[in-house]
Amino acid sequence: MGIVLDIAKQAKEASYILSNASTTVKNNALEMMAKALEEMKEEILLANQEDLENAKQKGLKDAMIERLMLNDKRIDSMIKGLLDLVELPDPVGSGTVFKRPNGLVLQKQRVPLGVVGIIYESRPNVTSDAAGLCIKTGNAVILRGGSEAINSNKAIVKALCKGLEEANIPKTCIQLIEDTSRERIQELFKMRDYVDVLIPRGGAALIKNVVENSQIPVIETGVGNCHVYVDEFADLDMATRIIINAKTSRPSVCNAAETLLVHKNVAKEFLPKALDELKKLGVEIRGCENTLKIYPDAKLATEEDWATEYLDLILAVKVVDSIDEAIRHINRFGTSHSEAIVTKDYDRANQFLAKVDAACVYVNASTRFTDGGEFGMGAEIGISTQKLHARGPMGLEELTTVKYLIMGNGQVR
């Protein structure tokens, strides 16, 4: 337990310093971190290449390798993400003031959470995004990425810590657990005295492990079994564009669509064209019996398909009798992440918005917009699918809590 305990203790000490840093100091640190990523880009890409080669040798799926891959564009996006945070308002210190009849003056003020632990898989850009959000909000961060991205993560953290040092902030504000064994993650679960919250980002098995075993409070982020429902009053050309984007623009992310629901009154007109377009883009179609009657090239879907987050070019398709059946299906099999309806009917749109239980519910738009950057928050720490404290894309404010400051002049009760 020595390594993880030392990291947790150092993070706690660093959090006391960072929590009192001014917005100017934190923004300077973000700028230095961005500069260091630019300066060390080649080193990061070489480390990532080593991870990619190891992944291919281990036979990881193409979807996993796509999530793992870095290139100039993705590192530039990481740099931009840090610089975008500089421009966003700092939630720390904001709040409201009110006075009680007895003369007490109360200030409800936003403060950092303290030490945030992030447990994640594959995507090394999460390392930079999470660290940047935590620095902006005055939180120390402990990062525990997957073994498949360890070389990339070590190179990125090396650059970020170089930026911190240049900004005169303790480099222990950002720490990576480099030992990716199962034992280390179990040790992290026990660091309740030092770590204030754990945020898992990854597949269903990882999230389940953290939620069931952590002694530290957990903000559960999203497995994304997302649906697009094509209503009987939909613009079918629009619906085709939306499902193609939601499924194929980046199938390995949590806001990609996994199931297409189609009202029976438009299924014969809509499905042949839409599914042909998807098939041309390499999508495997798994349909219900009614789908197969209309589109025989599909495979027969099983009950398991309705509950599966594929993270791949696979789409489950079901023909439904009504909007009510579509909503019931989503609320049964969905993961409370992102759900969409395509319709021209105002009342049916509102019915869908009101009755679907999800963090993000769309009308006539792709589920792919569930993203902190697209919502104007900058990068996000994750997409929360729970209902306590934070829900949906978690930006800066969601990484803070509140403190009450009470000023008196001798009041007693």
N, C-alpha and C positions, 0 to 999 in steps of 0.2 A: 504493500500500500504506500510505500515511501515516495515513489515518483509522483503519483497523482495527489497525494496529501501535500507534498511540497508545492506543487503547482497551484493547488487550491488555496493554500495559505498565502502564497505570493500574490495571487489574484485578489484576495480579500484586502491585503495591505495596499495594493495598487489602487483598488476601487475607492479607498478613502481619499487618496490624492486626486484621482480623476473626477470624482463626484463634485469636487469644489473648484475644478478648473473652469475658467471663463469660456464663453462661446468663442471669443477670439483665439484663445489658446487651442481649443479643440479644433476649430476650423483650420488653424495653421498646421496642426498635426495631420488632418485629412489631406491637405495640400502636399505636405512632405511625403505622406504615404503614397499618394498618386505619382509624385515625382519618382519615388524609389521603384515603383512598379514599371514605370517607363524605362528607367535606367537598367533595370535587371530583367527586361523582357526576354532577352536571349537565353539567360540562365533558366528562367521559368519555362520557356518553350522546350529546352533540352530536357529538363526534368519531366515535363509532361510527355515528351516522346518516349522516355523510358517507361512511364506508366502505361502508355498506349501499347507498346511492344509487349509488356508483361500481360496486359489484358488479352491481347490477341493469342498469346501462347496458352493462356488459361481457358481460351474458348468462350470468353464473355460474349453475350449477345450484342448485335450491332447497335441496338438501342442504348445499351449501357456504355458502349464505346463512344457513341455520339455525345452522351452526357459528360463523359470524361474528357473529351477532346478540347484543347485550347489552341487558338491561333491568334494572329495579330489582331483580328477584329474583336475576338472575345476579350482579349486583354485590354484593348482600347475601351471596350464597354465597361470593364471593371474600373479602369481609370476614370472614365466619365462618371460612373456611379459614385465614386468618392467625391469628385468635384461637384456633382449635383447636390450632394449632401451639404456642402459648404453654403449653398444658396438657400437651403431650406431653413425656416425658423427653428430655433432651438426650443423644444418644449420645456426644458429644465428651468425652473424658476417662475414659470407662468402660473397663473391661478386667479383666485378671487378673494376679496376681502369683505367681511361683513362684521357688524357690531351687534353684540347682544344687549338686551335691556339693562343688564347689570354692569355695563361698561367694558366687558371683555371684548377685545378686538381679535377676531379669528382670521387667519389667512390660510386658505387651502392652496398648497403649493405643489407643483409637480417636481419630483425628485427621481434620480436614477433607481433602478431596481437593485443594483449593487454588482453582483457577479452573475453573469449569464453563461450557462453552458450550452453549446450547440453541438448536437450529435447528428451527423449527416453522411450521405453516401455520394460517391461518384463525382458530383459536379464541383470542381475546384473553384469556380467563380464564387461559390457560396462563402468560401474562406474570406475573400475580400469584402463581399457585400455585408456579411455578418459583422466582421470586425469594424467596418466603417460606421454602420448603424450604432454599434455599441459605443464607439469612441464619441460620436456626436452626442449621444445621450448620457455620457458620463459613466458608462458601465464597463467594468473589466470583463473580458471574455475568455472562456476556455473552449477551444475548438477540438473536436474529436471527429475527424473525417474517416472515410473508409480506407482500407488497406490498398484498394485499387488506385487511389489518388495520392498516396503518401508522399511521393517525391514532388509532385506538383504543389501539394499543400505546404511542405517544408520550404520550398523555394519562395512561395507567395508570402508566408509568414516571415521569412527572413527579410524580405523587402519591406513589409509593413512595419516590422520592428525597427528597421533602419530609419524609416520615416519618423517613428515615434521618438527615437533617440535624437534625431536632428531637431525635433520640436521640443526637446527637453521634457518629455513625458516618459515615465517608467515603461520600459519595454515589456515588463510583466503585465501590463494592461492587456496584451494580446499574447496568449500562450497556446501552443499546439501540443496535444498528447501524441507523441510520435510513436509510441508503442500501441499498435492497433489490435492487440490481442483482446479476447473476450474478457479476460481477467481485469484489464484496466478499466473497461467500461463499467464492470460491476463495482469496482472501487469508486468510480466517479458517482455512482448512484447513492453512495453512503456519505457524500460530502455535504450533508445538510447544514453543518455549522459554518461552512465557508461559501457555498454556492446557493444563490437565492432562487434560481429558476433554471429548469432544463427545457430546451426546445429541440425536439427531434424533427429532422427533415429527411424523408426517404420513403422507402416502401412500407407496406403494411406490417411486415414482420419486425422491422426495426422499431416502428412507432409502438407496436404492441409490446415489445420487450421493454421499452423505456417506461411506458404508462404503467405496466404491471409490476415493475421491479424497482423503480426509483423511489427513494425516501425523500427526494427533493420535489417540490411542486413542479408540475409539468404543464406546459402549454402545448396542447396536441395540435400538430399541423397535419396537413392534408394529404391523405390518399385521395386521389381525384378520379372517382368513377362518375364522370360527367356525361350529361345527356343533352341532346338537341331534339326537341319535339317539333315536328312539322304539323301544324294545325290544318284543319280542312279549309280554313280561310287564309292560308299562307300565300305569299308571292313565291311561286315555286322556283323561279330563277334565283331569287334572293336566297331561298332555302338551300339550293344547291351550292351557291357560293359560300354560305356560312358553314355547311357541314364539311365541305372540302377544306376550308381554312381550319376549322376546329379539329379535324382529324389529322391533316397531313402537313400543316406548316411546321410543326415540331412535335411529332407523336410521343416523344419520350418524356414530356413534362406533365405535371399534375393537372394543368388546366386544359389539356387536350380532351376532345370528346371520345368516349368509349362506346356509347350506345346511341343509336338513332331510332327515335320513335316516330311513327308516321300514322296519321289518321286514315282509317280505311277508305274514306271517300276520295282521297287524293292519291292513295298508294299506287294504283295502276298507272296513273299519269306520271307520278313523280319518281318512283323507284327505278324503273329501267334506265332512264337517262342519268340520274344522280349516281347510281351504283356503277354504271359503265364508266363515268368520269373518275370515280374513286378507284375502280379496278385498274384503269390506265395508269394511275399514280402508285400502283403496287399494293393497294389495300386488299386484304383478305376479308371477305364478307361472310359473317355467320348469322343466318337469319332464322326467324320462326317459321312454322309451317306455311303460314299465309305469305310470308316473304318469298319462300321457295316457289310457291305457285306462280308468283309474278316474275321472279328472277331466279330461274333454275340453276344458274351458275354459283349460287351461294351454297355454303355448307350449312347443315342443320345445326342451329344453336342448342346448347344444353342449358339447364338451369344455372349452372356455374358461370356461363358466359355473362349473364345479366349482372353478376356481382363482381366481375373481374376488371381491374385496372390493367389494361394490356401494356401500356407504355410502348406500343409498337404499332405497325401498320395493320391493325386488325380492328374491325368494327362489328359490333353486334347490332342487328336490325330487327325491330319488332313492329308489326302493324297492330294498332290499338283501335278499339271501337269508339272511344270518346276522349275528350280532354280529361275527364275524371279518371279514366283508366290510366292515362299517361301520368297524371299526378300521383296516383297510388303507386305505380311502378317506380317512379323516381324516389318517392319517400321510403319505399321498401328497400330498393337496391342501391340508391345513391349514397354518397359519403358526406353529404352536407357541404360540398365544395362549390361547384359552379354548374348551373342548369339554365337552359335556354329554350324559349319558345319562339317559333316563327309564325306570325299571324298578322292579319290586317284588321282583326276584330278587337276593338278597344276593351270591351267587357271581358273577353276571354284572356286577353293579356293581363288584365288586373286580377282575374281569378287565379291565373298561374303565379303571378307575383305574390299574392296573398297566401296561397295554400302550399307552395313548394317550400320545404324546410331545407334551406341551404344558406351558406354565407353570402353567395353572390347569385342573383337571379336576373337573367337577361331577357329582354324582348328585342327580337330582330337584330341580334348581334352575336358574334362568336364568343364562346367561352374562353378563348385565348386571351381576352383582355384582363382576366383576373391576375393582376400583377401590380406590384407597388409602383413601378415606374409609370405604367399606363394609367394608374389612379392618381398620379401626381404626387406620390409620397416619396419619390426616389426609390432606391432598392428596398426590398422588404426582407424581413428576417424569416418569413415563411407565410403560408396561408393557413390561418387558424380555422379549424372546422368545429371547434367547441363553442360554448356559449358563455363561459366565464372570462372576465377581464378583457379579452380581445377576440374578435371574430373577423374573418376575411384577411386581406393582405395586412400584415403587421409592419407598420412603419415606425417612425420615431416616437410618437405619443404612446404607442403600445409597449414600448420598452421603458416606460416610466411608471411610477406609482405616485401616491400623494402623501404629503405630510401636512399636519395641521400645526400652525404656529400661533400660539395664543399669548397675547400681550395684556397684562393686567396692571392694576395699581393697588394691590392689597386685597383683592376679592377673596373671600372664603365662603364655603358652602356648609 
